[in-house]
Amino acid sequence: MTTALDAIRSRTSANHFDPTHVMSREEVTELVSLATESPSSFNMQNWRFIAVTSPEAKQRLKAAAFNQPKVGDAAVTFVVVGEVGGHKHLPRLIKPMLDAGAINQAAYDGWINMANGLYEGKEQFQRDEAIRSASLASMTLMLAATGKGYASGAMIGFDPAAVSAECGLAANEVPVMLIAVGHAAPGNWPRKVRRSIDEILTIR
Ligand SMILES: Cc1cc2nc3c(=O)[nH]c(=O)nc-3n(C[C@H](O)[C@H](O)[C@H](O)COP(=O)(O)O)c2cc1C
């Protein structure tokens, strides 16, 4: 079994994928289900995933992603979507906790009031939150893919307007990242160097 530490240490971005590999609906669903274990502010889960698997849809997405070959070759490319204004769904999303008695009415009301106080009327902050949540889910998805023996490759190399149009995104939805997932083909780069810890860590 791949441990979390193994997955963190062994994940690399792949450019080359086996174009003959097809992923089942169950496998795609499991990856997204694992990604949704990610944390999000107030548990607002302001993300959505579009799994592009058909050859035709892959070609259209590839065209919107500056023709990056991995979009056409990987078994699936996920469009990870962040939702601006996700706090508005909190009353519905945390109601099951109230119903189950996990929180009381005061905690429920406080949860929603605090979120509204933080996000209401702050469009940029809501957008930041959409990017944050979708990015955390993206990382979890990539680590889950590693754990399942797949290669992955995150991409920001795409035209957001074209991806939004292709995926029919709503006005409050942001295409945060594309993630190609599948079996690696030969020719991928080895692990890349990282900045030294001295350069990036401050302990106070
Ligand atoms: C937000 C983000 C966007 C990226 N966009 C692209 C991309 O469009 N095309 C690409 O080939 N790689 C892309 N990458 C991959 C990075 O180049 C890669 O993560 C980085 O070089 C570190 O390598 P590693 O992931 O193998 O550790 C992206 C990575 C991230 C996190």
The ligand as an SDF file (V2000), in Angstrom:
LIG
                    3D

 31 33  0  0  0  0  0  0  0  0999 V2000
   -0.8330   25.2560  -11.0040 C   0  0  0  0  0  0  0  0  0  0  0  0
    0.0920   24.4770  -11.8870 C   0  0  0  0  0  0  0  0  0  0  0  0
    0.0510   24.6780  -13.2420 C   0  0  0  0  0  0  0  0  0  0  0  0
    0.8620   23.9460  -14.1090 C   0  0  0  0  0  0  0  0  0  0  0  0
    0.7030   24.1010  -15.4520 N   0  0  0  0  0  0  0  0  0  0  0  0
    1.3760   23.2700  -16.2860 C   0  0  0  0  0  0  0  0  0  0  0  0
    1.0880   23.2720  -17.6710 C   0  0  0  0  0  0  0  0  0  0  0  0
    0.2030   23.9650  -18.1710 O   0  0  0  0  0  0  0  0  0  0  0  0
    1.8070   22.4430  -18.4700 N   0  0  0  0  0  0  0  0  0  0  0  0
    2.7620   21.6190  -17.9650 C   0  0  0  0  0  0  0  0  0  0  0  0
    3.3670   20.8620  -18.7460 O   0  0  0  0  0  0  0  0  0  0  0  0
    3.0360   21.5780  -16.6500 N   0  0  0  0  0  0  0  0  0  0  0  0
    2.3540   22.3680  -15.7970 C   0  0  0  0  0  0  0  0  0  0  0  0
    2.5690   22.2900  -14.4310 N   0  0  0  0  0  0  0  0  0  0  0  0
    3.5490   21.3500  -13.9080 C   0  0  0  0  0  0  0  0  0  0  0  0
    4.7510   22.0700  -13.2710 C   0  0  0  0  0  0  0  0  0  0  0  0
    5.6240   22.4740  -14.2910 O   0  0  0  0  0  0  0  0  0  0  0  0
    5.4190   21.1150  -12.2820 C   0  0  0  0  0  0  0  0  0  0  0  0
    4.5330   20.8590  -11.2230 O   0  0  0  0  0  0  0  0  0  0  0  0
    6.7090   21.6820  -11.7290 C   0  0  0  0  0  0  0  0  0  0  0  0
    7.6680   21.8150  -12.7430 O   0  0  0  0  0  0  0  0  0  0  0  0
    7.2870   20.8080  -10.6110 C   0  0  0  0  0  0  0  0  0  0  0  0
    7.4820   19.4990  -11.0760 O   0  0  0  0  0  0  0  0  0  0  0  0
    6.8240   18.2310  -10.4010 P   0  0  0  0  0  0  0  0  0  0  0  0
    5.3380   18.4460  -10.4070 O   0  0  0  0  0  0  0  0  0  0  0  0
    7.2120   17.0640  -11.2650 O   0  0  0  0  0  0  0  0  0  0  0  0
    7.3530   18.1340   -9.0200 O   0  0  0  0  0  0  0  0  0  0  0  0
    1.7720   23.0030  -13.5750 C   0  0  0  0  0  0  0  0  0  0  0  0
    1.8030   22.8140  -12.1880 C   0  0  0  0  0  0  0  0  0  0  0  0
    0.9690   23.5140  -11.3680 C   0  0  0  0  0  0  0  0  0  0  0  0
    0.9670   23.2330   -9.8840 C   0  0  0  0  0  0  0  0  0  0  0  0
  1  2  1  0
  2  3  1  0
  2 30  2  0
  3  4  2  0
  4  5  1  0
  4 28  1  0
  5  6  2  0
  6  7  1  0
  6 13  1  0
  7  8  2  0
  7  9  1  0
  9 10  1  0
 10 11  2  0
 10 12  1  0
 12 13  2  0
 13 14  1  0
 14 15  1  0
 14 28  1  0
 15 16  1  0
 16 17  1  0
 16 18  1  0
 18 19  1  0
 18 20  1  0
 20 21  1  0
 20 22  1  0
 22 23  1  0
 23 24  1  0
 24 25  2  0
 24 26  1  0
 24 27  1  0
 28 29  2  0
 29 30  1  0
 30 31  1  0
M  END
$$$$
